[in-house]
Amino acid sequence: MAGSIFGALCGLFSWLFLDASALNAFGLYFTASLVSGVLPIVFVALRGGVAGAQKAVALRS
């Protein structure tokens, strides 16, 4: 949901203030919302998931 709002604001800003075409603004909306939705999944996958977080807690104890 947050990615969709962020993408909509980016697309609207570029369309109104940066003189982008409506198609380019829609592409920016789609790209920003997709990237902000996929970014946490990639971060967790690179970090090692839940098992990696549990190992880190066990090592700190």
VOBAKE-845021 format. One record per residue: residue in one letter; x, y, z of N, C-alpha, C, O in turn. Coordinates in steps of 0.2 Angstrom, whole numbers, plus 5000, padded with zeros to 4 digits. Each point is the difference from the previous one (the first is absolute). Layout:
   res   n.px   n.py   n.pz   ca.px   ca.py   ca.pz   c.px   c.py   c.pz   o.px   o.py   o.pz
     A      X      Y      Z       X       Y       Z      X      Y      Z      X      Y      Z
...
This chain:
   res   n.px   n.py   n.pz   ca.px   ca.py   ca.pz   c.px   c.py   c.pz   o.px   o.py   o.pz
     M   5004   4994   5000    4996    5006    5000   5004   5006   5000   4999   5005   4996
     A   5007   4995   5008    5004    5006    5000   5004   5001   4994   5001   5006   4998
     G   5000   4989   4998    5004    5000    4994   4995   5003   4995   5003   5004   4996
     S   4991   4994   5004    4995    5003    4995   4999   5008   5001   5000   5004   4996
     I   5000   4998   5011    4999    5007    5001   5006   5004   4998   5000   5005   4997
     F   5006   4992   5005    5007    5003    4998   5000   5001   4992   5002   5005   4998
     G   4996   4989   4999    5001    5000    4992   4995   5005   4997   5001   5004   4996
     A   4993   4997   5007    4995    5005    4998   5002   5007   5001   4999   5004   4996
     L   5004   4997   5010    5003    5007    5001   5006   5002   4995   5000   5005   4998
     C   5004   4990   5001    5006    5001    4995   4997   5001   4993   5002   5005   4997
     G   4993   4991   5001    4997    5001    4993   4997   5007   4999   5001   5003   4995
     L   4995   4998   5010    4996    5007    5000   5005   5006   5000   4999   5005   4997
     F   5006   4994   5007    5005    5006    5001   5004   5001   4993   5000   5005   4998
     S   5002   4989   4999    5003    5001    4994   4996   5002   4994   5002   5004   4996
     W   4991   4994   5004    4996    5002    4995   4998   5008   5001   5000   5003   4995
     L   4999   4999   5011    4998    5007    5001   5006   5005   5000   4999   5005   4997
     F   5006   4993   5006    5006    5005    5001   5006   4999   4996   5003   5005   4998
     L   4998   4989   4999    5006    4999    4996   4998   4999   4993   5004   4998   4996
     D   4990   5003   5002    4997    5000    4993   5002   4993   4997   5002   5000   4994
     A   4996   4995   5009    5001    4993    4997   4993   4999   4997   4995   5002   5002
     S   5005   4993   4993    4994    4998    4997   4996   4996   5005   5003   4997   5005
     A   4991   5002   4994    4996    4996    5004   5002   4992   5000   5000   4997   5005
     L   5002   5001   4989    5003    4993    4999   5006   4999   5005   5001   4995   5003
     N   5004   5010   4996    5006    5000    5004   4998   5000   5008   5003   4997   5004
     A   4992   5007   4998    4998    5001    5007   4997   4993   5002   5002   4998   5006
     F   4994   4999   4990    4998    4993    5002   5005   4995   5000   5000   4996   5005
     G   5005   5005   4991    5006    4995    5000   5004   5001   5007   5002   4995   5003
     L   4999   5011   4999    5003    5002    5006   4996   4997   5006   5003   4998   5005
     Y   4991   5003   4995    4995    4998    5005   5001   4992   5001   5001   4998   5005
     F   4999   4999   4989    5000    4992    5000   5007   4998   5003   5000   4995   5004
     T   5005   5008   4993    5007    4998    5002   5001   5002   5008   5003   4995   5003
     A   4995   5011   4999    5001    5001    5007   4996   4996   5005   5003   4997   5005
     S   4991   5001   4993    4996    4996    5004   5003   4993   5000   4999   4996   5005
     L   5003   5001   4989    5002    4993    5000   5007   5000   5004   5001   4995   5003
     V   5003   5010   4996    5007    4999    5003   4999   5001   5008   5003   4996   5003
     S   4993   5008   4999    4999    5001    5007   4996   4994   5003   5001   4999   5006
     G   4996   4997   4990    4997    4994    5003   5004   4994   5000   5000   4996   5004
     V   5005   5004   4991    5005    4994    4999   5006   5001   5005   5003   4995   5002
     L   4999   5011   4999    5006    5002    5004   5000   4996   5007   5005   4998   5001
     P   4990   5002   5003    5000    4997    5006   5001   4992   4999   5004   4997   5004
     I   4993   5000   4991    5001    4993    4999   5007   4999   4998   5003   4995   5003
     V   5000   5009   4993    5007    4999    4998   5005   5001   5006   5005   4996   5001
     F   4993   5009   5003    5004    5001    5006   5000   4994   5005   5005   4998   5002
     V   4989   4999   4999    5000    4994    5005   5003   4994   4997   5004   4997   5003
     A   4996   5002   4990    5003    4995    4997   5008   5000   5000   5003   4995   5001
     L   4999   5011   4998    5007    5001    5001   5003   5000   5007   5006   4998   5001
     R   4990   5004   5004    5002    5000    5007   5000   4993   5002   5003   4998   5005
     G   4993   4997   4993    5000    4993    5002   4993   4998   5003   5000   4995   5002
     G   4995   5010   4997    4994    4998    5003   4999   5000   5007   5004   5003   5004
     V   4991   4993   4999    4999    5000    5007   5005   4996   5004   5002   5002   5005
     A   5000   4993   4992    5005    4995    5003   5007   5004   5001   5003   4999   5005
     G   4999   5006   4991    5006    5004    5001   4999   5005   5006   5004   5001   5003
     A   4990   5001   4997    4998    5005    5006   5000   4996   5006   5002   5003   5005
     Q   4996   4991   4996    5000    4996    5006   5007   4998   5002   5001   5000   5006
     K   5003   4999   4989    5007    4998    5001   5004   5006   5003   5004   5000   5005
     A   4994   5006   4993    5003    5006    5002   4998   5002   5007   5004   5002   5004
     V   4990   4996   4998    4997    5001    5007   5004   4995   5005   5002   5002   5005
     A   4999   4992   4992    5003    4995    5004   5007   5001   5002   5003   4999   5005
     L   5000   5004   4990    5007    5002    5001   5001   5006   5004   5005   5000   5004
     R   4991   5005   4997    5000    5005    5004   4999   4998   5007   5002   5004   5005
     S   4994   4991   4996    4998    4998    5007   5006   4998   5004   4999   4998   5006
